[in-house]
Amino acid sequence: MPSGKSIQARFGQRLAQLRRERGLSQEELAFRAGLHRTYVSSAERGQRNVSLVNIEKLCRALGTDIASMFRGM
């Protein structure tokens, strides 16, 4: 871990960054991904160990691929 932060925290920061870059609210991202807003919120705070299935849903909703999601971490 280069930054000393957990993988969940780094993923959450990246998720929030991509969401904001696209001008989406947590609610809109959750809707597009078929997830609950509180799930997205807790993922962004690094409080969730997000499954591969949900990572794929979030990437599709953000219009990005999985590799790009992890590239910025």
Buried (B, 14 or more C-beta within 10 A) or exposed (E): EEEEBEEBBBBBBBBBEBBEEBEBEBEBBBBBBEBEBEBBBBBBBBEBEBEEEBBBBBBBBBEBEEEEBBEEB
